[in-house]
């Protein structure tokens, strides 16, 4: 990224920040409204003052009294109830406090949450809800939209998983369809699982790498058969780069395909070269359509050495290498990774 591009990116960042601030103001009121309506209806359902029929009547009443009110169908009213009941429990508050203080805290330092007092309705130091303030929504809920919350509540099995997707939605600025896909492809397990596919070198150079890079990448959008060539995989990814970057993570900036590296009298080509904004480093992606072999790692390490010597700028961090290949023998991968001092990893690639 040259000086002019860096300036342009800084301006874009200013625009996005202020535009996001305006949208957060609208989202804050939406979260508060859905929480309060859900609380009100939940209390009456639990006390048996209301039944399902009354909720239907409420929906019809709102439609007749003010036709401009949208989003108050019977189903949506029950979504508000589910929203309130899922996040108003003492169990959720205690889990939030525990995880934000431990593994989820690591997600925060990995830029999944970088909030300021202006980004939340109250100071971020009050991020964890107190036991006596359960009538107010936990502050973490303001980080994403109500429609995203509904998707998370309906499709996540645990409070820990729900909290992860709230934070991940914020970090990646996920729209509803994007979040839906992340849940379907189990990004939660892919990022927070116990990784054996990361080299010793990657862990040492980038301690937070385990929660930035996925174990498995799903490229079902390419519609490739189970048996396919590297050329077709490469071509398909280039033609669907927007979806590919979403699968990798939005911090990835695509730079070039078949990036040439000249070493001595020979020229070598990196399949795909990216720049990672969070880590401020080059990322070389090598594509394989056959199962992982230890010699693949040697090729990737050679590319990283060439990138760091001849391409990396002085203000950038050491380059990272990712080897994409079909589901591999995890024991072979673990053995290969355990002594590798280069920042590399192996990612399973799934085409369906």
Long-range contacts (C-beta under 8 A, 24 or more apart in sequence): 1-253, 1-275, 20-173, 21-118, 21-119, 24-119, 24-142, 27-142, 27-144, 27-145, 27-146, 28-121, 28-142, 30-145, 30-146, 31-137, 31-141, 31-142, 31-146, 31-149, 32-137, 34-79, 34-80, 34-83, 34-84, 34-146, 35-80, 35-83, 35-84, 35-136, 35-137, 35-141, 37-77, 37-80, 38-80, 38-81, 38-82, 38-83, 38-84, 38-85, 39-84, 39-88, 39-135, 41-77, 41-80, 41-81, 42-81, 42-84, 42-85, 45-81, 79-150, 79-153, 82-150, 82-153, 82-154, 83-146, 83-149, 83-150, 83-153, 86-153, 86-162, 87-137, 87-138, 87-141, 88-134, 88-137, 90-131, 90-134, 91-159, 92-138, 92-159, 93-128, 93-129, 93-131, 93-134, 93-138, 95-159, 95-160, 95-163, 96-128, 96-129, 96-138, 96-140, 96-159, 96-163, 97-128, 99-160, 99-163, 100-127, 100-128, 100-140, 100-163, 103-192, 104-160, 104-163, 104-164, 104-167, 106-208, 106-211, 107-164, 107-167, 107-168, 107-171, 107-211, 108-167, 109-208, 110-208, 110-211, 110-212, 110-278, 111-171, 111-251, 111-278, 112-167, 112-168, 112-170, 112-171, 112-211, 113-143, 113-167, 113-170, 113-171, 115-143, 140-166, 140-167, 141-166, 143-167, 143-169, 143-170, 144-169, 144-170, 144-174, 144-179, 145-176, 147-176, 148-174, 148-176, 148-179, 151-176, 151-179, 151-180, 151-183, 152-179, 152-183, 155-183, 156-183, 156-188, 161-188, 164-188, 164-191, 164-192, 172-249, 172-250, 173-250, 178-246, 181-246, 185-216, 185-218, 185-247, 186-216, 187-214, 189-215, 190-214, 190-215, 190-216, 191-215, 195-345, 196-330, 196-333, 196-334, 196-337, 197-330, 197-333, 197-334, 197-337, 197-345, 197-346, 197-347, 197-348, 198-337, 198-345, 199-337, 199-340, 199-341, 199-342, 199-343, 199-344, 199-345, 200-337, 200-338, 200-339, 200-340, 200-341, 201-340, 201-341, 201-342, 201-343, 201-344, 202-320, 202-342, 202-343, 202-344, 202-345, 204-341, 205-317, 205-318, 205-343, 206-279, 206-317, 206-320, 206-343, 209-279, 209-320, 209-343, 209-345, 212-249, 212-251, 212-276, 212-278, 212-279, 213-249, 213-322, 213-345, 213-347, 214-247, 214-248, 214-249, 214-347, 215-347, 215-348, 216-347, 216-348, 216-349, 216-350, 217-247, 217-248, 217-324, 217-347, 217-348, 217-349, 217-350, 218-247, 218-350, 219-244, 219-247, 219-349, 219-350, 219-351, 220-350, 220-351, 220-352, 222-351, 224-351, 224-352, 225-351, 226-351, 226-352, 228-289, 228-351, 229-289, 230-287, 230-288, 230-289, 233-287, 233-289, 233-349, 233-351, 234-271, 234-272, 234-287, 237-272, 237-287, 248-274, 251-276, 251-277, 251-278, 251-279, 252-276, 252-277, 252-283, 253-277, 255-282, 259-284, 261-303, 261-306, 261-307, 261-310, 261-311, 262-310, 263-306, 268-302, 268-303, 268-306, 270-303, 270-307, 276-320, 279-317, 279-320, 280-315, 280-316, 280-317, 281-312, 281-316, 281-317, 281-318, 281-319, 281-320, 282-307, 282-311, 282-312, 282-316, 282-319, 282-320, 283-319, 283-320, 283-321, 283-322, 284-319, 284-320, 284-321, 284-322, 285-321, 285-322, 285-324, 286-321, 286-322, 286-323, 286-324, 287-324, 287-325, 287-349, 288-323, 288-324, 288-325, 288-326, 289-325, 289-326, 290-325, 290-326, 291-325, 291-326, 291-327, 291-328, 291-329, 292-323, 292-325, 292-328, 292-329, 292-332, 292-333, 292-336, 292-346, 293-332, 294-332, 294-335, 294-336, 296-323, 296-325, 297-323, 297-336, 297-337, 297-340, 297-344, 297-346, 300-342, 300-344, 301-340, 301-342, 301-344, 304-342, 304-343, 304-344, 305-342, 318-343, 319-343, 320-344, 320-345, 321-345, 322-346, 322-347, 323-347, 324-349, 325-349, 326-350
